[in-house]
Amino acid sequence: MKLKALMIIPAAGALAACSTDGESGGQSGNDSSNNENTEPIEVTDASGETVTLDEEPEDIVSLIPSNTEIVYELGALDRIAARTDADTYPEEVTDVESVGSGLEPNIEEIIAMEPDVVLAHASSGIEDSLSQVEEAGIPVVTVPDAQSFEAVYDSIELIGSTIGKEEEAGDVVDEMKEEVSDVKEATEEADASPQVYVEVGASPDLYTAGSGTFIDEMLTAVHADNAAGELEGWSMVSEEEIIDAAPDVILTTYPTEEEPLEMIASREGWEALPAVENEEVYALSSDKVSRPGPRLTEGLEEMAERIHPDAMAEK
């Protein structure tokens, strides 16, 4: 039984801006080459405006974690002059100065820094504040609020073009596409397509991921059925609806003090769910399944390993 929508909450970009699971790893994000490109750079951003930079930027202010992660993956972490409080990956970025929340950044501080470019995000809704930055003569490039892998690829290429890393961006996109293909191939021969309920929030209300979200696309990619597939976006659901849906697998994407199975099983009426009876309740890394950046493929693989462990073991 599928779930019915009660309420839609903000897009993934805004949720991801608050997510900080703090995992570290990945390749080196430092740009060891000298900046030799002195030609102007023109890009068209999510606002539809053409933004011109006099030359390849050396000092970048990033206003959302996914932008920072993309810059890191392109090998230019050392160009990040400022970040937001939510930027926690890679670990070394926490040593960089913060300009506050991505939803309420310190505009005066950003202007005083005189960066070469500000990488904003369409989900933030701070256009009026950023207009002050533009009026101060600082270019602002707004990255789209990507809700699919293809849109993430476009965001990576946009940032690559903005910072003079087009070739590296192409390589990252190609690698991500290959990783997605590998997971699809590994899981397509699975014996069943289990129904999966993904819980992205539990306090004070329960929230899940419907169609038009990364998580829904991921579930399809790993040959699983989204119990909330008839909903749109990130939606609130009732406990009764989830019990009626009787999911085979339950995945949580937020940190808790309890083990996920213990937490879910303690809810009245949930102990009889197939996922609980068969102990198919797992936690996923929130950042890897919500931040629209290169680590989405890691989240995809993690999800596949939970839903189809045997198929992934043979990968």
C-alpha positions in Angstrom: 0.0 0.0 0.0 1.4 3.4 -1.0 1.4 6.4 1.3 -0.7 9.5 0.7 0.6 13.1 0.9 -0.1 15.3 3.9 2.3 18.1 3.5 5.4 19.0 1.5 8.5 20.4 3.1 11.4 22.4 1.7 13.6 21.1 -1.1 16.6 18.9 -0.6 19.0 21.7 -0.9 17.7 23.5 2.1 17.6 20.3 4.1 21.1 19.4 3.1 22.4 22.8 4.2 21.5 21.7 7.8 22.9 18.2 7.6 26.2 17.5 9.2 27.1 13.9 9.6 30.7 14.9 9.6 32.2 12.1 7.6 35.7 12.5 6.2 37.6 11.0 3.3 37.9 11.5 -0.4 40.6 12.7 -2.7 42.8 15.7 -2.1 41.0 18.9 -2.8 43.9 21.3 -3.1 44.8 23.0 -6.3 48.6 22.7 -6.6 48.7 24.4 -10.0 49.3 28.2 -10.5 46.4 30.2 -11.7 47.5 31.1 -15.2 44.1 31.8 -16.8 43.7 35.5 -17.0 40.9 35.5 -19.6 37.4 36.5 -18.6 35.0 33.7 -17.7 31.3 33.8 -18.6 28.7 31.4 -17.2 24.9 31.4 -17.2 23.6 30.4 -13.7 20.3 29.2 -12.2 18.9 32.7 -12.3 19.3 32.7 -16.1 21.7 35.6 -15.8 25.1 35.7 -17.5 27.8 36.2 -14.9 31.2 37.5 -15.9 34.4 37.0 -13.9 37.5 39.0 -14.9 39.7 35.9 -14.5 39.8 32.5 -12.9 38.8 33.0 -9.3 41.3 32.5 -6.5 39.1 33.3 -3.5 35.7 31.7 -3.4 32.9 32.0 -0.8 30.7 28.9 -0.8 27.2 29.2 0.7 26.1 25.6 0.8 27.9 22.3 1.6 27.2 20.7 -1.8 29.0 23.6 -3.6 32.0 23.2 -1.2 32.1 19.5 -1.8 32.1 20.0 -5.6 34.9 22.5 -5.4 36.8 20.0 -3.3 36.2 17.2 -5.7 37.5 19.5 -8.5 40.8 19.9 -6.7 40.4 23.5 -5.6 39.6 23.3 -1.9 42.4 25.7 -1.1 40.5 28.4 -3.0 37.6 28.3 -0.5 38.0 31.6 1.4 34.8 31.2 3.4 32.1 28.6 4.0 28.9 28.2 6.0 28.5 26.6 9.4 27.0 23.5 7.8 30.1 22.8 5.6 31.7 19.8 7.3 33.2 17.8 4.4 36.0 17.4 3.8 37.1 17.7 7.5 39.8 20.2 6.7 37.2 22.7 5.5 36.1 23.3 9.1 39.4 25.2 9.5 38.1 27.8 7.0 36.3 30.9 8.2 32.5 30.6 8.3 30.2 33.4 7.3 27.3 31.9 9.3 24.2 30.1 8.1 23.6 29.5 4.4 20.1 30.8 4.9 21.3 33.9 6.8 24.9 34.5 5.9 26.8 37.6 7.1 26.6 39.7 4.0 28.7 42.5 5.5 31.5 40.1 6.2 31.3 38.6 2.7 31.6 42.0 1.1 34.5 43.0 3.4 36.4 39.8 2.3 36.2 41.0 -1.4 36.2 37.4 -2.8 36.5 36.8 -6.5 33.1 34.9 -6.6 30.3 33.8 -4.3 28.9 30.4 -5.1 25.2 30.6 -4.0 22.4 28.1 -4.3 18.9 28.4 -5.7 17.3 26.7 -2.7 18.5 29.3 -0.2 16.0 32.0 -1.1 18.4 34.9 -0.2 18.4 36.7 -3.5 17.7 40.1 -1.9 20.7 39.7 0.4 23.0 38.6 -2.4 22.0 41.6 -4.4 24.0 43.7 -2.0 27.0 41.5 -2.7 26.5 42.1 -6.5 26.1 45.8 -5.9 29.5 45.8 -4.2 31.0 44.5 -7.5 31.4 40.8 -6.4 30.1 38.2 -8.9 27.5 35.8 -7.6 26.9 32.5 -9.4 23.7 30.7 -8.3 23.9 27.0 -8.6 20.6 25.2 -9.5 18.6 23.4 -6.8 19.3 20.0 -8.4 16.8 17.2 -7.7 18.2 14.5 -9.9 21.5 13.0 -10.8 21.4 14.7 -14.2 20.8 18.0 -12.6 23.8 17.4 -10.2 26.0 16.7 -13.2 24.9 20.1 -14.6 25.8 21.8 -11.3 29.2 20.2 -11.2 29.9 21.4 -14.8 28.6 24.9 -13.9 31.0 25.2 -11.0 33.8 23.7 -13.0 33.3 26.4 -15.7 33.1 29.1 -13.1 36.4 28.2 -11.4 38.3 27.1 -14.5 38.0 23.4 -13.9 36.0 22.3 -16.9 38.1 19.2 -17.6 38.1 18.1 -14.0 34.3 18.6 -13.8 33.9 16.4 -16.9 36.0 13.7 -15.3 34.0 13.8 -12.0 30.7 13.5 -14.0 32.0 10.6 -16.0 33.1 8.8 -12.9 29.8 9.3 -11.2 27.9 8.0 -14.2 30.0 4.9 -14.2 29.4 4.3 -10.5 25.7 4.6 -11.0 25.8 2.2 -13.9 27.7 -0.3 -11.8 25.2 -0.2 -9.0 22.3 -0.6 -11.4 23.9 -3.5 -13.1 24.7 -5.2 -9.8 21.1 -5.0 -8.5 19.0 -5.5 -11.6 19.2 -9.3 -11.2 18.0 -9.2 -7.6 15.3 -11.7 -6.8 12.8 -9.1 -5.6 12.1 -5.4 -5.6 11.3 -4.7 -1.9 9.1 -1.9 -0.7 11.2 0.6 1.1 10.2 3.4 3.5 12.9 6.1 3.9 12.5 8.3 7.0 14.3 11.6 6.6 12.9 13.2 9.8 11.1 12.1 12.9 10.7 15.1 15.3 8.2 16.4 15.8 6.6 14.8 12.8 7.6 12.0 10.4 8.9 13.0 7.0 9.8 10.9 4.0 11.0 11.2 0.4 8.5 11.1 -2.4 8.9 11.4 -6.2 11.2 14.1 -7.6 13.8 13.5 -4.9 17.3 12.0 -5.0 16.1 9.2 -2.7 13.3 8.2 -5.0 15.7 8.2 -8.0 18.1 6.1 -5.9 15.5 3.6 -4.9 14.6 3.1 -8.6 18.2 2.7 -9.5 18.7 0.0 -7.0 15.6 -1.9 -8.0 13.4 -1.1 -5.0 9.9 0.4 -4.7 9.5 3.6 -2.8 6.7 3.2 -0.3 6.1 7.0 -0.7 6.5 7.0 -4.4 3.0 8.5 -4.9 3.9 11.5 -2.9 5.7 14.5 -4.3 8.9 15.9 -2.8 9.8 15.8 0.8 6.5 15.1 2.6 5.0 14.6 6.1 3.3 11.2 6.8 1.4 9.7 9.6 2.4 6.6 11.6 -0.9 4.9 10.5 0.0 5.3 6.8 3.4 3.8 7.3 1.9 0.9 9.2 -0.6 0.3 6.4 2.2 0.5 3.8 4.0 -2.4 5.6 7.5 -1.7 4.2 10.0 -4.6 3.7 12.9 -2.3 4.5 13.1 0.9 6.5 16.0 3.3 6.1 16.7 6.4 8.3 18.8 9.4 7.2 19.2 11.3 10.4 21.5 10.8 13.5 19.9 9.2 16.6 21.2 8.1 19.9 19.4 4.8 19.6 20.1 2.1 17.0 17.6 2.5 14.1 16.0 -1.0 14.7 15.5 -0.3 18.4 14.1 3.2 17.7 11.6 2.0 15.0 10.6 -1.1 16.9 9.7 0.9 20.0 6.9 2.7 18.2 3.5 1.4 19.0 2.2 -0.8 16.1 5.5 -0.8 14.2 6.8 -4.1 15.8 4.7 -6.1 13.4 6.1 -4.5 10.2 7.9 -6.8 7.9 11.0 -4.6 8.1 11.1 -4.8 11.9 10.3 -8.5 12.1 13.0 -9.3 9.7 15.4 -6.7 11.2 15.7 -4.8 7.9 16.0 -1.4 9.5 19.2 0.6 8.7 20.7 4.1 9.0 22.1 5.8 5.9 24.5 8.8 5.8 22.3 11.9 5.5 24.9 13.9 3.7 25.5 11.2 1.1 21.8 10.9 0.1 20.7 14.6 0.4 23.6 16.8 -0.6 23.5 17.4 -4.4 27.2 16.7 -5.0 29.7 14.0 -5.9 29.1 11.8 -2.9 25.6 10.9 -4.0 27.0 7.9 -5.7 28.5 6.8 -2.4 25.0 7.1 -0.9 23.6 5.1 -3.8 26.0 2.3 -3.1 25.3 2.4 0.6 21.6 2.1 -0.1 22.1 -0.8 -2.5 24.2 -2.7 0.1 21.4 -2.4 2.6 18.6 -3.4 0.3 20.4 -6.0 -1.9 23.4 -7.1 0.2 23.9 -10.4 -1.7 23.8 -8.7 -5.1 26.2 -6.0 -4.0 28.6 -8.6 -2.5 29.0 -10.0 -6.0 29.7 -6.6 -7.5 
